[in-house]
Amino acid sequence: MINSAKHSLLLATLLGLSMSALAQTPGIDTKGTVGYAIDQRGSVVKSGTGLCWRTGYWTPAMAIEECDPDLVKKAAPVVSKSRAVAPAPAAPAAAPKPAAQKVTLAADALFDFNKATLRPEGQAKLNKLAGDVKNIKLEVIIAVGHADRFGTDAYNQKLSEKRAESVKAYLISKGIEPNRVYTEGKGEKQPITKANQCKGPKSKKVIDCLQPDRRVEIEVIGTKAQ
């Protein structure tokens, strides 16, 4: 028993001296900054069986892969496969872009020659247009009047403006908001007929030839009603 006690005391003394020597050796960590004793080369001190020498300050949180791989794996966060991952919110549907529809009506179909008062036939055409507009979310209606080359520039400008205004007034009477309708007159400045067409002085034949120039262009801009 005495010999056994002496042997244990000697082993403890040697272990204490070893730890003391390690503590005094530069580069050795015995304070637990990484939880393992480090030799002068910066490597973890290991026993003859390859086990890392833990310091007295070691805790499982200080485990490193080289020495305690099992503890490191346990400490790693585990993503549960059973947890449902919330789907990313769907992108909002793009708002439909306003579409433009352009209608060209012959002025002679809307008005008598050289007049700006709507004819019954002209009213019927605008009734259809007003009905079609109810099927869309209206942005704007643009009515542009045009005239042929007969008459002065100033007269034709005024005539084209009056015809566009007559179209606006009629559409408003059919329930379209006044601020949705814009008018403009182009006079004789934008003819459809070409310069070599409809030659000659004013006559029924030439007036009929110039009919495409006497027109009202109506552009409707809006989106389909949801």
Backbone as a ProteinNet text record, in pm:
[ID]
protein_1_A
[PRIMARY]
MINSAKHSLLLATLLGLSMSALAQTPGIDTKGTVGYAIDQRGSVVKSGTGLCWRTGYWTPAMAIEECDPDLVKKAAPVVSKSRAVAPAPAAPAAAPKPAAQKVTLAADALFDFNKATLRPEGQAKLNKLAGDVKNIKLEVIIAVGHADRFGTDAYNQKLSEKRAESVKAYLISKGIEPNRVYTEGKGEKQPITKANQCKGPKSKKVIDCLQPDRRVEIEVIGTKAQ
[TERTIARY]
83	0	86.3	195.9	286	351.8	396.1	461.1	364.3	239.6	137.9	111	105.1	81.9	196.7	317.6	435.2	436.7	394.7	393.3	293.5	176	72.4	119.3	187.1	236.3	341.5	429.2	534.6	475.3	371.9	308	240.7	175.2	109.4	209.2	325	429.3	485.8	514.2	569.2	471.1	340.9	239.9	231.2	239.5	235	354.3	476.7	597	587.7	528.6	516.1	426.7	314.4	222.5	286.5	366.5	435.5	535.6	605.5	705.3	637.6	522.5	450.4	405.7	360.9	313.7	423.6	552.7	664.5	728	678.8	736.9	663.4	735.3	668.4	588.2	467.2	385.1	289.2	293.6	203.9	85.2	-35.2	-158.3	-211.2	-196.1	-252.1	-366.5	-403.9	-511.7	-644.4	-640.4	-765.5	-814.4	-725	-771.9	-826.3	-766.2	-822.8	-858.1	-832.5	-869	-769.7	-658.8	-559.6	-420.7	-330.7	-191.7	-124.8	-47.1	19.4	169.5	242.6	388.6	451	585.9	658.2	636.2	596.1	570.7	428.8	351.4	213.4	118.8	162.8	79.6	21.5	-92.2	-154	-70.2	-42.6	34.3	-51.9	4.2	-71.7	1.7	-74.1	-16.2	41.6	105.3	163.9	61.6	-65.1	-171.2	-245.6	-196.4	-256.1	-368.9	-391.1	-497.1	-446.3	-528.3	-489.5	-489.4	-395.7	-382.3	-468.5	-579.9	-670.4	-618.1	-641.4	-603.8	-716.1	-691.3	-793.1	-906.9	-887	-991.3	-1080.5	-1050.2	-1121.3	-1269.1	-1352.6	-1496	-1535.8	-1646.9	-1690.5	-1702.8	-1731.3	-1744.6	-1611.8	-1496.8	-1364.4	-1315.9	-1397.7	-1356	-1315.6	-1208.9	-1163.8	-1168.9	-1175.3	-1191.1	-1078.6	-956.2	-838.4	-843.1	-899.5	-896.2	-1028.9	-1137.7	-1267.9	-1368.3	-1350.2	-1438.6	-1584.7	-1610.3	-1749.7	-1820	-1747.9	-1806.8	-1830.2	-1739.6	-1755	-1878.4	-1900.7	-2017.5	-2147.1	-2145.9	-2266.7	-2298.3	-2192.7	-2212.2	-2259.4	-2235.3	-2273.9	-2424.9	-2478.6	-2624	-2679.9	-2791.2	-2853.8	-2982.1	-2993.3	-3114.3	-3214.5	-3328.4	-3430.2	-3489.4	-3486.1	-3542.8	-3694.3	-3750.7	-3896	-3957.2	-3872.3	-3927.3	-3963.1	-4083.7	-4126.9	-4066.2	-4006	-3947.1	-4054.4	-4075.6	-4179.6	-4141.2	-4230.7	-4198.2	-4180.3	-4093.4	-4071.1	-4199.9	-4228.1	-4352.1	-4351.7	-4463.8	-4473.2	-4464.3	-4395.2	-4381.1	-4517.8	-4545.6	-4676.2	-4691.6	-4811.8	-4836.7	-4817.1	-4750.8	-4724.3	-4855.4	-4866.5	-4986.4	-4991.8	-5109.3	-5118.8	-5085.4	-5011.9	-4974.7	-5091.8	-5113.1	-5221.1	-5198.2	-5304	-5295.5	-5366.3	-5315.7	-5373.6	-5446.8	-5563.7	-5641.8	-5675.4	-5637.5	-5657.6	-5765.8	-5863.6	-5973.8	-5974.1	-5973.1	-5979.9	-6116.7	-6192.1	-6325.7	-6324	-6379.4	-6385.1	-6474.4	-6424.8	-6502.5	-6636.2	-6635.9	-6760.8	-6862.7	-6813.6	-6905.5	-6961.1	-6892.7	-6936.6	-7010.9	-6966.1	-7018.8	-7054.9	-7138.4	-7160.1	-7034.5	-7020.5	-6901.8	-6892.8	-6775.2	-6744.4	-6822.9	-6872.1	-6947.7	-6881.3	-6921.7	-6868	-6978.3	-7101.8	-7213.7	-7227.9	-7234.3	-7241	-7369.5	-7356.2	-7468.7	-7517.6	-7639.8	-7689.6	-7597	-7544.8	-7452	-7326.2	-7280	-7163	-7190	-7309.5	-7347	-7350.1	-7396.4	-7402.6	-7262.4	-7166.4	-7028	-6969.9	-6999.9	-6947.9	-7020.5	-7146	-7217.5	-7144.7	-7101	-7027.5	-6896.5	-6827.7	-6700.8	-6722	-6823.6	-6853.8	-6887.2	-6956.3	-6987.8	-6863.9	-6771.7	-6646.8	-6561.7	-6564.9	-6483.1	-6526.9	-6654	-6704.4	-6643.4	-6583.9	-6523.9	-6377.4	-6324.8	-6185.3	-6178	-6063.8	-6036.3	-5971.8	-6050.1	-6008.3	-5903.4	-5799.4	-5698.6	-5727.6	-5734.2	-5755.4	-5805.4	-5882.8	-5923.2	-5869.3	-5802.8	-5747.6	-5815.2	-5883.8	-5952.3	-5877.1	-5831.2	-5754.6	-5826.7	-5864.6	-5935.2	-5838.1	-5876	-5795	-5886.6	-5827.7	-5904.1	-5828.9	-5901	-5831.5	-5766.8	-5710.5	-5630.8	-5714.4	-5841.5	-5923.4	-5956.6	-5937.9	-5959.5	-5827	-5830.9	-5709	-5659	-5532.2	-5475.6	-5551.6	-5581.3	-5649.1	-5789.6	-5859.7	-5995.5	-5993.8	-5904.2	-5896.7	-5853.7	-5768.6	-5727.7	-5848.1	-5926.8	-6045.6	-6146.7	-6165.3	-6260.9	-6219.8	-6090.8	-6043.3	-6060.7	-6039.9	-6057.4	-6204.4	-6294.6	-6438	-6489.3	-6440	-6483.8	-6436.4	-6312.8	-6263	-6343.2	-6380.6	-6459.5	-6600.7	-6656.8	-6789.1	-6785.6	-6676.2	-6660.1	-6651	-6573.7	-6558.7	-6693.4	-6766	-6894.2	-6990.6	-6989.7	-7082.3	-7041.1	-6912.8	-6867.1	-6897.4	-6885.1	-6919.3	-7068.5	-7151.2	-7295.8	-7329.9	-7236.5	-7256.4	-7193.8	-7153.7	-7107.9	-6957.4	-6879.1	-6733.3	-6691.9	-6604.2	-6562.8	-6492.4	-6527.1	-6467.4	-6315.2	-6260.9	-6114.8	-6042.2	-6116.6	-6055.2	-6043.4	-6101.7	-6103.9	-6024.9	-5926.5	-5844.9	-5865.4	-5864.3	-5885.7	-5770.8	-5756.3	-5651.3	-5690.1	-5654.2	-5680	-5549.2	-5536.8	-5414.4	-5435.6	-5558.1	-5584	-5555.3	-5485.3	-5450.3	-5304.3	-5238.9	-5093.3	-5053.7	-5144	-5109.2	-5202.4	-5193.6	-5280.7	-5239.1	-5335.2	-5307.3	-5277.7	-5350.6	-5326.3	-5188.2	-5131.9	-4998.4	-5007.7	-4894.7	-4892.4	-4936.7	-4910.3	-4945	-5086.9	-5160.3	-5299.1	-5394.4	-5514	-5621.5	-5582.9	-5521.1	-5478.8	-5598.6	-5582	-5685.3	-5757.3	-5837.3	-5915.1	-6027	-6094.6	-6201.9	-6315.8	-6346.1	-6455.8	-6503	-6619.8	-6671.6	-6573.5	-6513	-6418.8	-6298.6	-6244.2	-6126.7	-6165	-6282.7	-6327.9	-6342.6	-6400.6	-6414	-6277	-6181.7	-6046.9	-5977.8	-6007.9	-5944	-6014.4	-6117.7	-6195.1	-6108.7	-6005.2	-5925.1	-5857.8	-5834.4	-5770.4	-5868	-5995.7	-6097.9	-6136.7	-6078	-6095.3	-6081.9	-6122.7	-6100.7	-6036.8	-5917.4	-5847.5	-5874.1	-5925.9	-5959.8	-5873.5	-5793.3	-5706	-5755.6	-5781.2	-5830	-5718.7	-5683.4	-5576.4	-5633.8	-5614.7	-5665.3	-5624.9	-5667.5	-5639.4	-5770.1	-5763.2	-5883.4	-5935.9	-6064.1	-6125.3	-6105.1	-6069.3	-6045	-6177
-119.1	0	123.9	123.3	238.1	258.9	147.9	160.5	213.6	168.4	214.4	361.4	407.5	549.4	632.2	582.4	656.3	664.2	555.2	552.1	653.7	664.6	759.3	902.1	925.8	1058.9	1099.4	1004.6	1032.6	1063.3	990.3	1012.1	1147.6	1184.9	1314.6	1427.1	1404.5	1507.3	1526	1414	1421.1	1488.4	1456.1	1517.5	1666.6	1704.3	1846.2	1919	1852.5	1915.2	1929.8	1829.1	1834.5	1949.8	1964.8	2073.2	2206.7	2213	2337.5	2372	2268.4	2291.3	2337.9	2278.8	2320.4	2464.1	2501.6	2637.5	2737.8	2695.3	2786.8	2783.4	2696.2	2684.2	2775.7	2863.3	2955.2	2876.9	2930.2	2868.5	2765.8	2732.2	2628.7	2696.2	2650.7	2707.6	2618.3	2664.8	2587.7	2663.8	2777.9	2858.2	2835.2	2746.9	2707.6	2799.6	2880.4	2966.4	2883.7	2763.5	2668.5	2539.3	2532.3	2414.7	2300.8	2315.3	2209.3	2266.4	2179.5	2221	2225.6	2330.8	2353.2	2350.6	2279.2	2276.2	2395.6	2398.6	2512.6	2530.8	2424.7	2434.3	2479.6	2500.6	2541.9	2426.4	2303.4	2185.6	2142.5	2074.9	2024.6	1909	1914.6	1809.4	1684.1	1567.7	1442.9	1337.4	1245.9	1134.7	1032.4	930.4	826.4	751.3	754.7	684.1	777	900.1	992.7	1076.7	1071.9	1153.6	1294.4	1393.8	1532.9	1561	1645	1679.6	1802.2	1779	1887.4	1962.4	2093.1	2172.1	2164.3	2217	2216.8	2311.6	2396.6	2492	2443	2322.9	2270.6	2250.2	2285.6	2257.9	2202	2133.1	2080.2	2186.9	2311.6	2419.1	2450.6	2408.1	2433.5	2321.5	2217.8	2101.8	2142.9	2077.9	2102.6	1971.2	1982.4	1864.9	1764.9	1814.2	1727.2	1635.8	1687.9	1612.6	1546.4	1614.2	1562.5	1580.4	1506.6	1524.7	1497.5	1400.6	1368.5	1485.2	1552.4	1666.9	1782.7	1799.7	1908.9	1886.6	1761.4	1729.5	1753.3	1717.9	1737.7	1885	1964.3	2107.3	2179.1	2117.8	2183.5	2193.1	2306.2	2320.2	2221.6	2160.2	2061.1	2120.4	2116.8	2167.4	2053.5	2072.5	1968.2	1951.7	1825.7	1797.5	1801.5	1783.6	1779.4	1917.7	2019.5	2153.7	2202	2249	2296	2433.6	2447.9	2576.1	2659.7	2777.5	2863.4	2905.1	2889.2	2928.4	3077.6	3118.4	3261.1	3324.4	3445.2	3509.5	3530.7	3504.7	3518.8	3665.6	3689.3	3826	3878.5	4004.1	4058.1	4058.4	4028	4025.4	4163.8	4166.8	4294.2	4355.9	4485.5	4555.2	4557.1	4532.9	4533.1	4669.9	4671.2	4796.8	4850.8	4982.1	5039.4	5014.4	4974.4	4950	5062.6	5095.4	5202.7	5144.3	5195.6	5155.7	5282.2	5282.5	5401.2	5374.9	5463.9	5453	5579	5560.2	5673.9	5674.7	5781.5	5794.6	5904.5	5874.6	5974.8	6089.6	6210.8	6327.3	6333.1	6287.2	6288.8	6191.5	6089.5	5995.7	6054.5	6156.5	6219.4	6350.6	6424.5	6559.5	6578.8	6675.5	6717.8	6789.6	6797.7	6862.6	7006.5	7039.9	7174.9	7213.6	7112.3	7138.1	7069	7111	7049.4	6993.7	6986.5	6931	6783	6700.5	6555.5	6514.9	6427.9	6368.2	6246.3	6198.9	6077.9	5958.6	5947.2	5837.1	5849.1	5972.4	5995.9	5963.5	5996.8	5966.4	5815.4	5741	5594.9	5536.4	5589.8	5541.2	5573.3	5692.2	5729.6	5653.8	5614.7	5531.6	5399.2	5341	5214.3	5233	5342.6	5369.2	5386.4	5459.9	5481.9	5350.4	5261.8	5131.2	5046.9	5051.6	4975	5025.5	5155.7	5215.6	5166	5130.1	5083	4949.3	4879.2	4748.8	4758.5	4877.6	4895.7	4996.4	4997.3	5100.5	5215.9	5315.8	5423.8	5514.7	5541.1	5639.6	5772.9	5770	5894.6	5864.8	5958.3	5955.8	6082.3	6067	6182	6190.2	6299.2	6320.1	6429.3	6393.3	6486.7	6507	6632.1	6663.2	6702.6	6670.1	6703	6757.8	6834.1	6891.7	6871.2	6892.4	6882.2	7016.6	7028	7145.2	7263.7	7244.7	7355.8	7449.2	7578.9	7678	7727.7	7833.3	7889.1	7802.8	7819	7742.9	7771.6	7902.3	7940.6	7880.9	7882.6	7828.1	7677.2	7608.6	7462.9	7424.4	7506.9	7480	7490.1	7594.9	7613	7500.7	7462.3	7356.3	7224	7192.8	7066.4	7067.2	7180.9	7191.4	7177	7239.9	7233	7089.1	7017.2	6879.2	6791	6813.2	6736.7	6768.9	6895.9	6936.5	6876.6	6863.3	6801.9	6655.7	6587	6447.3	6438.8	6526.1	6526.9	6550	6650.2	6683.2	6565.2	6493.9	6381.1	6265.9	6239	6131	6163.8	6290	6330.7	6308	6335.7	6314.8	6167.8	6079.4	5935.2	5881.3	5973.8	5931.9	5928.1	5966.1	5966.8	6095.8	6084.1	6200.3	6303.8	6430.3	6535.3	6541.3	6514.2	6523.6	6405.5	6310.1	6195.4	6218	6324.8	6347.1	6473.3	6456.1	6568.9	6585.8	6711	6737.9	6819.9	6807.5	6881.7	6892.7	7002.1	7020.1	7033.9	6963.8	6968.6	7042.4	7088	7159.6	7070.7	7127.5	7054	7009.1	7016.8	6992.7	6846.2	6751.7	6608.8	6531.6	6559.6	6488.8	6343.3	6258.6	6119.6	6104.2	6179.1	6172.6	6227.9	6177	6220.2	6341.9	6408.6	6535.1	6520.8	6407.1	6387.8	6334.2	6321.3	6276.7	6396.6	6375.2	6474.2	6610.7	6610.5	6736.3	6807.8	6936.6	7015.2	7107.3	7197	7291.9	7220.9	7296.5	7242	7192.2	7066.3	7003.6	6884.6	6832.6	6717.4	6600.8	6580.5	6470.3	6487.4	6608.3	6633.1	6628.8	6682.3	6678.8	6534	6450.3	6308.9	6243.6	6284.8	6227.8	6265.2	6383.5	6431.7	6385	6303.7	6259.4	6199.5	6116.1	6058.4	6163.9	6283.2	6387.9	6449.9	6444.5	6498.1	6386.4	6391.1	6277.4	6323.4	6236	6254.9	6126.3	6137.7	6022.7	6019.8	5908.6	5894.2	5783.4	5817.9	5720.2	5696.2	5571.4	5532.6	5457.8	5503.2	5440.5	5395.1	5268.2	5215.5	5070.4	5010.3	4869.1	4793.9	4663.6	4581.9	4579.4	4590	4586.8	4449.9	4447.5	4321.8	4254.5
0	0	0	82	88.8	-44.3	-107.1	-238.8	-342.5	-335.5	-431.4	-413.4	-288	-260.8	-309	-286.8	-333.4	-485.1	-551.8	-698.2	-752.5	-688.9	-731.7	-710.3	-593.1	-563.6	-663.7	-700.2	-796.3	-932.6	-972.8	-1103.3	-1107.4	-1000.7	-994.4	-999.7	-925.5	-925.4	-1063.8	-1132.6	-1267.8	-1362.4	-1350.3	-1433.9	-1410	-1279.3	-1245.5	-1300.1	-1290.6	-1344.7	-1495.4	-1559.6	-1705.6	-1745.9	-1678.2	-1709.1	-1682.9	-1572.1	-1538.1	-1645.2	-1696.1	-1801.1	-1928	-1958	-2078.5	-2067.8	-1947.3	-1927.3	-1946	-1917.5	-1928.8	-2067.3	-2155.9	-2289.5	-2384.2	-2455.6	-2547.9	-2651.1	-2684.9	-2789.1	-2738.2	-2610.6	-2557.5	-2490.7	-2526.9	-2473.4	-2363.2	-2236.8	-2124.2	-2060	-2119.2	-2061.3	-2133.2	-2232.6	-2294.5	-2403.6	-2464.9	-2572.3	-2687.1	-2706.8	-2801.9	-2730.8	-2604	-2525	-2529.4	-2603.6	-2615.7	-2595.6	-2541.4	-2524.6	-2661.8	-2685	-2813.1	-2793.4	-2881.6	-2868	-2937.5	-2938	-2993.8	-3143.7	-3212.7	-3356.1	-3386.8	-3280.4	-3299.4	-3319.6	-3299	-3315.1	-3182.4	-3186.6	-3064.4	-3009.7	-2879.8	-2814	-2802.3	-2844	-2840.6	-2758.6	-2704.4	-2626.8	-2723.4	-2665.7	-2749	-2830.4	-2785.9	-2858.2	-2955.4	-2970.6	-3065.5	-3012.1	-2879.6	-2822	-2793.4	-2819.5	-2795.1	-2645.4	-2606.5	-2465	-2437.8	-2369.6	-2334.8	-2214	-2210.4	-2093.4	-1990.4	-1872.9	-1768.6	-1799.9	-1901.4	-1936.8	-2051.9	-2098.8	-2215.3	-2187.7	-2283.3	-2278.1	-2414.8	-2425.3	-2555.6	-2663.4	-2621.3	-2719.4	-2787.8	-2723.2	-2778.9	-2869.5	-2888.8	-2967.3	-3107.7	-3158.3	-3294.5	-3372.2	-3502.8	-3588.2	-3571.3	-3551.7	-3543.8	-3421.7	-3314.2	-3188.5	-3152.5	-3174.1	-3134.7	-3249	-3357.7	-3473.4	-3443.6	-3353.1	-3322.2	-3254.7	-3164.6	-3095.2	-3191.6	-3286.7	-3383.8	-3469.6	-3511.6	-3593	-3517.6	-3386	-3305.9	-3288	-3280	-3257.2	-3382.5	-3500.9	-3626	-3634.6	-3681.3	-3692.4	-3793.2	-3758.2	-3844.5	-3900.1	-4030.6	-4095	-4103.1	-4044.2	-4043.8	-4182	-4229.4	-4360.7	-4358.2	-4237	-4227.9	-4225.2	-4197.5	-4188.8	-4329	-4345.7	-4476.9	-4502.7	-4615.6	-4652.6	-4720.5	-4666.7	-4723.2	-4864.3	-4958.5	-5096.7	-5107.8	-5198.6	-5219.9	-5269.8	-5222.7	-5266.9	-5417.5	-5477.5	-5622.5	-5661.4	-5771.7	-5820	-5862.8	-5830.6	-5869.9	-6021.2	-6064.4	-6209	-6267.6	-6380.5	-6446.1	-6492.4	-6470	-6512.9	-6665.1	-6721	-6866.7	-6923.3	-7032.8	-7095.9	-7176.5	-7169	-7248.6	-7397	-7466.2	-7610.3	-7683.7	-7801.9	-7881.1	-8000.5	-8026.2	-8143	-8220.4	-8346.8	-8428.8	-8532.5	-8538.6	-8634.1	-8720.1	-8850	-8941.7	-9008.2	-8985.8	-9043	-9148.3	-9263	-9369.7	-9325	-9341.7	-9300.7	-9373.8	-9498.6	-9575.3	-9517.7	-9445.3	-9380.8	-9251.9	-9198.2	-9073.3	-9098.3	-9195.8	-9219.6	-9367.4	-9392.4	-9530.5	-9578.1	-9709.4	-9765.6	-9716.5	-9668.7	-9623.2	-9497.1	-9422.7	-9300.7	-9181.7	-9058.2	-8937.3	-8848.3	-8901.6	-8826.4	-8859.4	-8756.6	-8777.5	-8849.2	-8946.5	-9015.9	-8936.9	-8959.7	-8892.4	-8914	-9037	-9063.9	-8977.9	-8959.7	-8876.3	-8730.4	-8683.8	-8546.4	-8523.5	-8622.4	-8609.9	-8593.5	-8668.2	-8657.4	-8520.4	-8469.5	-8337.4	-8226	-8249	-8150.8	-8131.5	-8242	-8234.4	-8160.1	-8188.8	-8120.9	-7970.7	-7932.7	-7790.5	-7720.9	-7792.7	-7735.1	-7714.8	-7810.5	-7797.8	-7682.1	-7659.2	-7552.3	-7414.9	-7400.9	-7270.8	-7229.7	-7324	-7294.8	-7252.2	-7241.1	-7199.9	-7086.4	-7018.9	-6919.1	-6994.6	-7023.6	-7113.1	-7048.8	-7126.1	-7084.9	-7153	-7285	-7357.7	-7498.6	-7554.4	-7695.1	-7759.5	-7870.9	-7942.9	-8079	-8105.1	-8233.2	-8309.6	-8430	-8512.9	-8645.4	-8673.9	-8797.8	-8908.6	-9033.5	-9151.7	-9261.1	-9351.1	-9462.8	-9593.8	-9708.8	-9836.8	-9871.4	-9990.3	-10026.9	-10074.8	-10101	-10148.8	-10032.3	-10054.3	-9950.4	-9896.8	-9818.2	-9761.6	-9646.6	-9613.6	-9500.7	-9372.5	-9349.5	-9225.5	-9220.1	-9333.2	-9336.5	-9310.5	-9377.3	-9359.8	-9218	-9157.9	-9019.7	-8927.1	-8944.4	-8861	-8884.3	-9009.7	-9041.7	-8978	-8984.4	-8925.6	-8773.7	-8711	-8566.5	-8526.6	-8604.6	-8574.4	-8586.4	-8686.7	-8705.5	-8589.3	-8542.5	-8428.2	-8302.8	-8286.3	-8169.9	-8175.1	-8296.2	-8308.7	-8265.8	-8302.5	-8260.8	-8109.2	-8048.7	-7902.4	-7834.5	-7880.2	-7817.7	-7825.2	-7935.6	-7949.3	-7857.1	-7848.1	-7759.3	-7613.5	-7576	-7439.1	-7413.2	-7515.7	-7500.2	-7480.7	-7515.8	-7500	-7371	-7282.6	-7150.2	-7130	-7227.9	-7212.1	-7141.8	-7043.3	-6963.4	-7051.8	-7035.1	-7118.1	-7111.5	-6990.5	-6977.4	-7038.4	-7094.6	-7161.3	-7313	-7362.5	-7507.3	-7541.8	-7628.4	-7674.9	-7825.1	-7869.7	-8011.8	-8068.9	-8199.2	-8268.7	-8416.4	-8477.8	-8620.4	-8696.5	-8806.2	-8887.6	-9020.1	-9043.3	-9168.3	-9288.2	-9385.3	-9507.1	-9506.7	-9390.8	-9382.7	-9394.3	-9370.7	-9374.1	-9468.1	-9597.9	-9692.8	-9709.3	-9743.7	-9774.4	-9923.5	-10004.5	-10148.7	-10181.2	-10290.1	-10332	-10422.2	-10436.8	-10510.3	-10655.4	-10716.7	-10857.9	-10877.4	-10767.4	-10775.4	-10773.1	-10820	-10808.1	-10866.4	-10983.2	-11045.4	-11107.2	-11121.9	-11189.2	-11093.9	-11149.9	-11070.2	-10994.9	-10912.1	-10830	-10917.6	-10903.4	-10976.5	-10895.4	-10932.2	-10858.3	-10862.9	-10981.3	-10996	-10904	-10898.5	-10814.4	-10666.6	-10633.9	-10494.2	-10446.9	-10532.8	-10497.3	-10481.3	-10567.3	-10560.3	-10429.5	-10378.6	-10255.7	-10128.1	-10144.4	-10028.1	-9917	-9945	-9834.9	-9746.2	-9802.6	-9721.7	-9621.8	-9652.2	-9562	-9464.9	-9349	-9256.7	-9112	-9021.2	-8877.8	-8826.7	-8771.5	-8715.2	-8565.5	-8519.6	-8377.4	-8318.8	-8220.3	-8154.5	-8012.6	-7982.3	-7849.6	-7776.5	-7658.4	-7580	-7445.5	-7415.7	-7288.5	-7272	-7162.2	-7134.8	-7122.8	-7149.4	-7140.7	-6998.4	-6984.2	-6850.8	-6788.3	-6656.4	-6584.8	-6552.1
[MASK]
++++++++++++++++++++++++++++++++++++++++++++++++++++++++++++++++++++++++++++++++++++++++++++++++++++++++++++++++++++++++++++++++++++++++++++++++++++++++++++++++++++++++++++++++++++++++++++++++++++++++++++++++++++++++++++++++++

